[in-house]
Amino acid sequence: MSPSFLADTIRNLYMSELNTSIGELLGSYVISSCITFIVYGIGVTQSYVYFLNCGKDPKWLKLLVGGVTLLETVHTVMVIHILYRFTVTGFGNLEVVGSISWSPPTAVIVENLIIVLVEGFFIYRLWILSKRSMSLVVTISSLHIVRCAFGITVGSLAFTHSDWVSYRSTTSTVVIVNVTDCLALLEDGVIAGFLIHYLRSSRKGFNPRTDRVILWLMSYIINTGLITMIVSLCVMVTFIAVEENFIFLGLNLIVCKLYANSLFGTLNARQMLHARVIKSLDPESDISRLSEIVASSQRIRTASVKPIRIQRSRIIDQSESSLELQTGKEPVPII
């Protein structure tokens, strides 16, 4: 008895027991794909806006955004191929729909490459806010590497299975998928928690109006991190509990777009945050102290304090490239 015959028998029994129609099997995935395309369009728009305003950013940051945008486009092509195969090539054919082609595993691998870049940027950001704490960064980086290694393994294992039934019924695959999702939840929570912790520390010494800017940034981190964590949790639950459709695959594709959008949104929000900080400054106290922070960061010697109007305009120009908030004894820049 050939392995292909056994696989076909298992698949037919599986489909007959579930009594699953094409609509029930693919409906949730088609809807998820449409949402994925919308989020991808938002991401491309944010990437375009970034490149219109990134003149003073370092070259590595521009390459990072360009690389993530390129990988997002490749990932979207994979989504289109999966959707085309489900709805056109395998239209009405459960055997074609139930088999695993090259595009889903490739999409998972590309997704993890995007996560490597995006989460790596947030770890770098955390390294700066933590006053370059190597112990903290090494710990989170180790967690990040393990998480991405498991994620790539999940995609690679799909190449070894001919159909989704065998893939989802293999114990080792289920364990690795669940461990990957748990690591994703843990990493997102840890990074968001430490970013909020250090931003709370940076509120010392500024007036209440400036504190509102930091609170806005903290709420942005909470919202973006919480969304990705919720969707990742839904992927884990649906992979285990929902066998009647491909909703787990559709949600997993959306997670990738959310990570990229969190990167683009964070970078594009900097100018708005700078403007809010300048607008909320107290001319009697914060102007002179913020000017000293900016000047010291750029190693500029100031012999005397100039009038407030001149100094204010000077801060606005310099803050576009390096705006820092003071935490303790040393200033900590917002990236």
N, C-alpha and C positions, 0 to 999 in steps of 0.2 A: 504494500500500500504506500503510495508516494506521499511525501510531505504536502505537496500542493493539494492532493485530494483531501487530506485531513483538514487543511486550512479552509478549503471550500465547504466541507461538511460542517465544521464548527461555525463558520460564518453564516451558513444557511440556517442552522439551528438557532443561532443567536438572533437573527433577524425574524425568524418565525415565532420565537418566544416573545420578543418585544412587540411584534405586530406593528413595526415602525414603517410609516410611509415616507416618501421622499420629502414631503412638506414638513413633517415632524422632525426628520433627521437634519434637514438643511436650513429650515426657517430661521433658527436662532443665529446660525453662522452667517447667513446673508445679511441679517440686520446688523450683526456685529461688524461685518465688513464695511457696510455703509457708514457706520460710526467711525471706523478706522480711517476711511477716506476723508471724512470731515475733519478729524483731528490732524491728519497729515496736512491738509490744506492750511489749517491754522498754523501748524509748525513751519511750513514753507513761508508763509507770510511773515512770521516772526523772524525767521532767518534772513529774509530779504530786508526787513526793517533794521536788523542788527548790522548788516553790511553797509547800510546807508549811514550809520552813525558810529562806526567802529574805527574811525580814523586814528585815534590815539591808543587803541588797544595793542598789546604785544602781538607779534606775528604768530606765536604758538596758539594764542586764544582764537585768532581768526581761522587758523588751520583746524582747530578743534571743532568749531562751529561748522566749517565747510565739510569736514569729515563726517560729522554726525548727520548733516543734511544729505550727503551722498548715500550713507548707509540707510537712512530713512527712505530714500527713493528706491534703493535696491529692495528693501523690505516690502515696500508697497507693491513693487512688481511681483514679488512672491505671493502677496495677498491676492492680486489680480489673477495670477496663474491658478491658485487654489480655487478661487471662485469660478473661473472659466471651466476648470476641469469638473467641478461639482455640478455646474448648471448647464454646460454646453456639451463638452466631450462625453461626460457620463450621465447625460440627461435621462432620468428615469431608470438608470441601471444601478441597482444597489451594490452589485459586485465591484463596479468601477469606483463608486463613491466610497465603499468600505476599504479599498486598497490604499496604501500609502505611496505617494509619488515622491519625487525628489524635492518639491517645493516646500512642504511643511517643515521637514527637518532643517532645510537651508534657512528658512525664515526664523526658526528658533536660534540657530547659530548666529545669524546676523543680529538678531535682537540682543543676544548676550554681548556681542561686540559693542553695540550702542551703549549698553549698560556699563561696560568697562570704562568707556570714555566719560559718560555723564557722571556716574558715581565717583570716578576718579577726580573729576573737577570739584565735586562737592567735598571730597576728602582733602583736596588741596586748599579749598576755602576754609575748611575746619582747621587745617594746620596753621593758617595765618591767624585766625581768630583765637586759637589756643596759645598764641605766642610761641608757635613752632614747637609744640610738645611732641617729641619724637615717639614717646611711649604710647601716647594716645593714637597717633597716626599709624604706627606700625600695627597696633592691635586691630584697628578698623580696616586697614589695608589687607591684613591677613584674612579677616572675615570676608572682605570683598573678593579676594582671589579665590577662596574656597567656594563662595557662592557662584561666581562666574564659571569656575571649572565644572561644578555640578550642572549648571545650566547648559554648557556646551555638551556635556555627556548626555543630557536628556535628548538633545537634538541628534547626536550621533547614534544613539540607540535606536532611533526611529528608522535609520537606514538598514538596520538588521532585521526588521520585521516587514512582512509583506502586506499586512492589513492592520487596521485599528483594533480589531477584536483581540488579536494575539498581543498587540502592544499594551493594551490597557489591562489585560488579564495576567501579564507576567509580573510576578512578585517583585523582582529586582527593579523593574521599571517603575512600578508604583512607589516603591520606597524612595528611589532616587528623585522622582518628581516631587514627592511630599517633602523630602529634605531640602530640595532646591527652593520650594515655595516658603518653607519655614525660615531658611537663611535669608531670603529676600525680605520677608517681613521684619526679621531681626535687624538686618543692615539698615533698612529704611528708617526704622524706629530709632536706632542708635544715632545715626547721622543727624536726623531731625532733632532729636533730644539734645545733643551736644551743641548744635548750632543755636538752638533757642537758649540754652544755658549761657553761652558766651555772649549772645546778644543782650540778655538780661543784665549781665555784668557790665556791659558797655553803657548802660543807661546812667551810671553814676556821674554826677557833676553837671548834667545838662538840664535845661529848664523843662517844664512839663510839655511844652509844645514840641520840643525836639524829641521827647520821649514817645510822642504819638507816632513819629516816623519809625522808630525802632519797633514799636508795637505792631505797626502795619507790616513791617518786614517779618516779624515773628509769626503773625497770622498767615502771611503768604507761605512761609515754610511749613506751617502746620497743615494748611489746606492742601498744598501740592503733595506733601508726604502722606497725608491721610488718604487722599484719593488713590494713589498708587498702592498703598497697603490694602485698602478695601478691595480693589480689583484683583490684586494678587491673591488675597484670601478667597475670593470668589472662584478664581481659577483652580485653586487647590480643592475646594469643596465640590465644584462641578465635575472635576476630573474623577473624583472618587464616587460621588453619589448619582450623577446624572449620566446614564449610559444610553439614553434614547436619542441623543443628538450631539452636535459638535460645538456646543456653547463654550466648552472649556477652551477650544482652539481659538474661537473668535475673541474671547476675553483676553487670552494671552497676547493676541495681536494688538489689542488696544493698549495693554500695559506698555508695550514698546514705545508707542506714540506719546504716552503720558510722560515717560522719562525724558524724551527729546524736548517736549514742550516745556517741561520744568527748567531745563537748561536755557532754552531760548528766552523764556519769560523772565528768568532771573537776570540775565544779562541786559535785556531791554528795559528792565525796571530801574536800572542804576541811575539814569538821567532824571527820571521822575523823583527818585529818592533824594538825589542831590538837590534838586529844585525845592523839594519840601523842607530839607534841612536848612537851606539858605533862607527860605521864606519864614521859617519858624525861629530863626535866631533872635536872641535878645541883644540889641545893639550895645547895651551897657556892659554886658558880661561875656556873652558867648563869642562875639565877633573877635575881640582881642585874643581870647584863648584859642579859638579855632585857627586864627591866623598863625599863632605860634606853632600849633600842631602841623599845619601845612608847610610852614617855612622850615621847621626842623626836619620834616620828612624829606624835603628836597635839598637839605643842607644849605639853606640860604641864611646869611647873617643879616639881621635887621638891627640897625643901630637905634632906631627910635620908632615909636608907633605913629603911623600916619593918621590923618583924619578918617573918621568912620566911613564916609562915602567912598573915598579912594580905596581903603582897605577892603570894603565890602565887595567892590567890583573885582578887586584882585583875587579875593577868595573864590568868587564865582568862576573866574577863568581857571584857577588852579584846581578847583574841586572837580572839574570835569575829568581830570586825569588821576587825581589821588585825593580822595576825601577820607579822613580818618576820624574815628570816634575814640575817645580816651577811655581806657579801662585800667584803673590802678595807676601805675607809674608810666606805662608805655602805651602809645597810641596803637590802636588796632584798626586796619583798613577794612572797609566794606568793599567786597569785590563785586 
